[in-house]
Amino acid sequence: MKTAGFRTLFVVLLVTASVSWCLAQDSNSDTKGKSATRTITGCLTQGSDANKFVLKGEDGSTWDVKSDTVSLADHVGHEIKATGVVSHNKMHNMKEDTKDMAQDAGADKNNSEHGHMQLTDVHMVSDSCK
């Protein structure tokens, strides 16, 4: 009889722990508060081929960018304010959160952000980069 009681208690504790873990994962999936859509101001440069571009943000972040709606080639060498959707947003945020935790733990690594974005809107800030 004691064995059955311990088994039932163990199952209840296991289920409770599993549910708590799932809820914690859901609420912490975006701990930086970053949404899938972001606006970055920085310098646009040509990438490794004609359809690839790199946006270097004022904050030191770098973004491989592309667009189906905006001609990015017209803005190469310009400082722009670009809005777009981050590719694989949840995975990107987890990567950045991991970098932050490593830095908080004393790792001496570069913590600048790098990602991929599909741009939906671009406004020129300056016709040259700083």
Steps between C-alpha positions, in 0.01 A plus 500: 500500500785739581658430161182599314479822701863586423444430130193725494689776682794463259270526195326809641836666571630409154192643327515817713868550421440444128213748486701758696797459265279540191340815637840643591630432149199671348529812714879530457521428128554869428680628807650799323155614402595507135225454250522329163485842333787739570621837384876543462688817405841452342715474191403277207780328308511256212534136600686218329279509189250728326201387708669505841525805725630567850357758738741605776295656777608800704495268803766272347253236382529354151214370292498307174205663329288449192175642371232418249339844534792746516793541260790469743761555226382864482601550865849342508736738678214689662402522864147362514222430746371155408202308630469128445415157630773304679550155348445219752421753772468259795827326415672835447385627841611179673846541343523860618377408849767229520767752402374735773509222761854406398611861528328532840690189612830666412562369148714747310318465169363753256134549585400691186184385329495332158194382316302478178210725406247531222461879463158647436577872522812715454549874553826676418643688799813623319648450154826387662599283794662644810 
